[in-house]
Amino acid sequence: MAMTQEKKKALFSQYGRHAKDTGSPESQIAVLTDRINELTAHLKLHPKDFATRRGLMKMVGRRRRLQAYFRNAAAPERYKELIQKLNLRK
């Protein structure tokens, strides 16, 4: 199921620097995490949906690259806060 605009706005206002912040690494990682969680639930019901699995793997790779950028270049302390809020492993 596609993400609604209201849900995206809520994620941007919760994790972004301000309410209309759509480009910061925090907000992008939050949106990708939400989409990854939705696709993971979908794939538990439909294990042979390989096209969706490929899209999921691409999103995971994109989120990993954003996390690496955010951890190294942007702000390590904000990265740690975001990881705790989103309940991610790294």
CNS distance restraints for C-alpha pairs under 8 A (distance, minus, plus):
assign (resid   1 and name CA) (resid  38 and name CA) 7.88 0.50 0.50
assign (resid   3 and name CA) (resid   7 and name CA) 6.60 0.50 0.50
assign (resid   3 and name CA) (resid   8 and name CA) 6.97 0.50 0.50
assign (resid   3 and name CA) (resid  35 and name CA) 7.50 0.50 0.50
assign (resid   4 and name CA) (resid   8 and name CA) 6.42 0.50 0.50
assign (resid   5 and name CA) (resid   9 and name CA) 6.10 0.50 0.50
assign (resid   6 and name CA) (resid  10 and name CA) 6.17 0.50 0.50
assign (resid   7 and name CA) (resid  11 and name CA) 6.26 0.50 0.50
assign (resid   8 and name CA) (resid  12 and name CA) 6.09 0.50 0.50
assign (resid   8 and name CA) (resid  31 and name CA) 6.96 0.50 0.50
assign (resid   9 and name CA) (resid  13 and name CA) 6.07 0.50 0.50
assign (resid   9 and name CA) (resid  19 and name CA) 7.66 0.50 0.50
assign (resid   9 and name CA) (resid  20 and name CA) 7.71 0.50 0.50
assign (resid  10 and name CA) (resid  14 and name CA) 6.03 0.50 0.50
assign (resid  11 and name CA) (resid  15 and name CA) 5.92 0.50 0.50
assign (resid  11 and name CA) (resid  16 and name CA) 7.61 0.50 0.50
assign (resid  11 and name CA) (resid  27 and name CA) 6.91 0.50 0.50
assign (resid  11 and name CA) (resid  30 and name CA) 6.71 0.50 0.50
assign (resid  11 and name CA) (resid  31 and name CA) 6.65 0.50 0.50
assign (resid  12 and name CA) (resid  16 and name CA) 4.98 0.50 0.50
assign (resid  12 and name CA) (resid  18 and name CA) 7.74 0.50 0.50
assign (resid  12 and name CA) (resid  19 and name CA) 6.16 0.50 0.50
assign (resid  12 and name CA) (resid  20 and name CA) 6.69 0.50 0.50
assign (resid  12 and name CA) (resid  21 and name CA) 6.11 0.50 0.50
assign (resid  12 and name CA) (resid  22 and name CA) 6.11 0.50 0.50
assign (resid  12 and name CA) (resid  27 and name CA) 5.39 0.50 0.50
assign (resid  12 and name CA) (resid  30 and name CA) 7.95 0.50 0.50
assign (resid  12 and name CA) (resid  31 and name CA) 7.89 0.50 0.50
assign (resid  13 and name CA) (resid  17 and name CA) 7.63 0.50 0.50
assign (resid  13 and name CA) (resid  18 and name CA) 6.06 0.50 0.50
assign (resid  13 and name CA) (resid  19 and name CA) 4.04 0.50 0.50
assign (resid  13 and name CA) (resid  20 and name CA) 6.68 0.50 0.50
assign (resid  13 and name CA) (resid  21 and name CA) 7.26 0.50 0.50
assign (resid  14 and name CA) (resid  19 and name CA) 7.54 0.50 0.50
assign (resid  15 and name CA) (resid  26 and name CA) 5.95 0.50 0.50
assign (resid  15 and name CA) (resid  27 and name CA) 5.29 0.50 0.50
assign (resid  15 and name CA) (resid  30 and name CA) 6.77 0.50 0.50
assign (resid  15 and name CA) (resid  82 and name CA) 7.92 0.50 0.50
assign (resid  16 and name CA) (resid  20 and name CA) 7.73 0.50 0.50
assign (resid  16 and name CA) (resid  21 and name CA) 5.36 0.50 0.50
assign (resid  16 and name CA) (resid  22 and name CA) 7.03 0.50 0.50
assign (resid  16 and name CA) (resid  24 and name CA) 6.59 0.50 0.50
assign (resid  16 and name CA) (resid  26 and name CA) 5.86 0.50 0.50
assign (resid  16 and name CA) (resid  27 and name CA) 4.82 0.50 0.50
assign (resid  17 and name CA) (resid  21 and name CA) 6.11 0.50 0.50
assign (resid  17 and name CA) (resid  24 and name CA) 7.53 0.50 0.50
assign (resid  21 and name CA) (resid  27 and name CA) 7.23 0.50 0.50
assign (resid  22 and name CA) (resid  27 and name CA) 6.08 0.50 0.50
assign (resid  22 and name CA) (resid  28 and name CA) 6.98 0.50 0.50
assign (resid  23 and name CA) (resid  27 and name CA) 6.72 0.50 0.50
assign (resid  23 and name CA) (resid  28 and name CA) 6.49 0.50 0.50
assign (resid  24 and name CA) (resid  28 and name CA) 6.33 0.50 0.50
assign (resid  25 and name CA) (resid  29 and name CA) 5.93 0.50 0.50
assign (resid  25 and name CA) (resid  66 and name CA) 6.44 0.50 0.50
assign (resid  25 and name CA) (resid  67 and name CA) 7.67 0.50 0.50
assign (resid  25 and name CA) (resid  70 and name CA) 6.32 0.50 0.50
assign (resid  26 and name CA) (resid  30 and name CA) 6.20 0.50 0.50
assign (resid  26 and name CA) (resid  79 and name CA) 7.94 0.50 0.50
assign (resid  26 and name CA) (resid  82 and name CA) 6.89 0.50 0.50
assign (resid  27 and name CA) (resid  31 and name CA) 6.26 0.50 0.50
assign (resid  28 and name CA) (resid  32 and name CA) 6.18 0.50 0.50
assign (resid  29 and name CA) (resid  33 and name CA) 5.99 0.50 0.50
assign (resid  29 and name CA) (resid  63 and name CA) 5.88 0.50 0.50
assign (resid  29 and name CA) (resid  66 and name CA) 6.88 0.50 0.50
assign (resid  29 and name CA) (resid  67 and name CA) 7.27 0.50 0.50
assign (resid  30 and name CA) (resid  34 and name CA) 6.29 0.50 0.50
assign (resid  30 and name CA) (resid  86 and name CA) 7.18 0.50 0.50
assign (resid  31 and name CA) (resid  35 and name CA) 6.31 0.50 0.50
assign (resid  32 and name CA) (resid  36 and name CA) 5.99 0.50 0.50
assign (resid  32 and name CA) (resid  59 and name CA) 6.67 0.50 0.50
assign (resid  32 and name CA) (resid  60 and name CA) 7.86 0.50 0.50
assign (resid  32 and name CA) (resid  63 and name CA) 6.42 0.50 0.50
assign (resid  33 and name CA) (resid  37 and name CA) 6.16 0.50 0.50
assign (resid  33 and name CA) (resid  63 and name CA) 7.59 0.50 0.50
assign (resid  33 and name CA) (resid  86 and name CA) 7.75 0.50 0.50
assign (resid  34 and name CA) (resid  38 and name CA) 6.36 0.50 0.50
assign (resid  35 and name CA) (resid  39 and name CA) 6.21 0.50 0.50
assign (resid  36 and name CA) (resid  40 and name CA) 6.04 0.50 0.50
assign (resid  36 and name CA) (resid  56 and name CA) 6.33 0.50 0.50
assign (resid  36 and name CA) (resid  59 and name CA) 6.95 0.50 0.50
assign (resid  36 and name CA) (resid  60 and name CA) 7.16 0.50 0.50
assign (resid  37 and name CA) (resid  41 and name CA) 6.37 0.50 0.50
assign (resid  38 and name CA) (resid  42 and name CA) 6.32 0.50 0.50
assign (resid  39 and name CA) (resid  43 and name CA) 6.09 0.50 0.50
assign (resid  39 and name CA) (resid  52 and name CA) 7.44 0.50 0.50
assign (resid  39 and name CA) (resid  56 and name CA) 6.60 0.50 0.50
assign (resid  40 and name CA) (resid  44 and name CA) 6.37 0.50 0.50
assign (resid  40 and name CA) (resid  56 and name CA) 7.78 0.50 0.50
assign (resid  41 and name CA) (resid  45 and name CA) 6.86 0.50 0.50
assign (resid  42 and name CA) (resid  46 and name CA) 6.19 0.50 0.50
assign (resid  43 and name CA) (resid  47 and name CA) 5.08 0.50 0.50
assign (resid  43 and name CA) (resid  48 and name CA) 7.80 0.50 0.50
assign (resid  43 and name CA) (resid  49 and name CA) 6.88 0.50 0.50
assign (resid  43 and name CA) (resid  52 and name CA) 7.66 0.50 0.50
assign (resid  43 and name CA) (resid  53 and name CA) 7.24 0.50 0.50
assign (resid  49 and name CA) (resid  53 and name CA) 6.41 0.50 0.50
assign (resid  50 and name CA) (resid  54 and name CA) 6.19 0.50 0.50
assign (resid  51 and name CA) (resid  55 and name CA) 6.45 0.50 0.50
assign (resid  52 and name CA) (resid  56 and name CA) 6.11 0.50 0.50
assign (resid  53 and name CA) (resid  57 and name CA) 6.23 0.50 0.50
assign (resid  54 and name CA) (resid  58 and name CA) 6.31 0.50 0.50
assign (resid  55 and name CA) (resid  59 and name CA) 6.27 0.50 0.50
assign (resid  56 and name CA) (resid  60 and name CA) 6.19 0.50 0.50
assign (resid  57 and name CA) (resid  61 and name CA) 6.21 0.50 0.50
assign (resid  58 and name CA) (resid  62 and name CA) 6.20 0.50 0.50
assign (resid  59 and name CA) (resid  63 and name CA) 6.09 0.50 0.50
assign (resid  60 and name CA) (resid  64 and name CA) 6.10 0.50 0.50
assign (resid  61 and name CA) (resid  65 and name CA) 6.27 0.50 0.50
assign (resid  62 and name CA) (resid  66 and name CA) 6.25 0.50 0.50
assign (resid  63 and name CA) (resid  67 and name CA) 6.06 0.50 0.50
assign (resid  64 and name CA) (resid  68 and name CA) 6.23 0.50 0.50
assign (resid  65 and name CA) (resid  69 and name CA) 6.25 0.50 0.50
assign (resid  66 and name CA) (resid  70 and name CA) 6.02 0.50 0.50
assign (resid  67 and name CA) (resid  71 and name CA) 5.91 0.50 0.50
assign (resid  67 and name CA) (resid  79 and name CA) 7.71 0.50 0.50
assign (resid  68 and name CA) (resid  72 and name CA) 6.09 0.50 0.50
assign (resid  69 and name CA) (resid  73 and name CA) 5.48 0.50 0.50
assign (resid  69 and name CA) (resid  74 and name CA) 6.77 0.50 0.50
assign (resid  70 and name CA) (resid  74 and name CA) 4.85 0.50 0.50
assign (resid  70 and name CA) (resid  75 and name CA) 6.21 0.50 0.50
assign (resid  70 and name CA) (resid  76 and name CA) 7.09 0.50 0.50
assign (resid  70 and name CA) (resid  79 and name CA) 6.31 0.50 0.50
assign (resid  71 and name CA) (resid  75 and name CA) 6.06 0.50 0.50
assign (resid  71 and name CA) (resid  76 and name CA) 4.83 0.50 0.50
assign (resid  71 and name CA) (resid  79 and name CA) 5.57 0.50 0.50
assign (resid  72 and name CA) (resid  76 and name CA) 6.51 0.50 0.50
assign (resid  75 and name CA) (resid  79 and name CA) 6.20 0.50 0.50
assign (resid  76 and name CA) (resid  80 and name CA) 6.38 0.50 0.50
assign (resid  77 and name CA) (resid  81 and name CA) 6.50 0.50 0.50
assign (resid  78 and name CA) (resid  82 and name CA) 6.18 0.50 0.50
assign (resid  79 and name CA) (resid  83 and name CA) 6.19 0.50 0.50
assign (resid  80 and name CA) (resid  84 and name CA) 6.34 0.50 0.50
assign (resid  81 and name CA) (resid  85 and name CA) 6.25 0.50 0.50
assign (resid  82 and name CA) (resid  86 and name CA) 6.09 0.50 0.50
assign (resid  83 and name CA) (resid  87 and name CA) 5.78 0.50 0.50
assign (resid  83 and name CA) (resid  88 and name CA) 5.25 0.50 0.50
assign (resid  83 and name CA) (resid  89 and name CA) 7.31 0.50 0.50
assign (resid  83 and name CA) (resid  90 and name CA) 7.03 0.50 0.50
assign (resid  84 and name CA) (resid  88 and name CA) 6.67 0.50 0.50
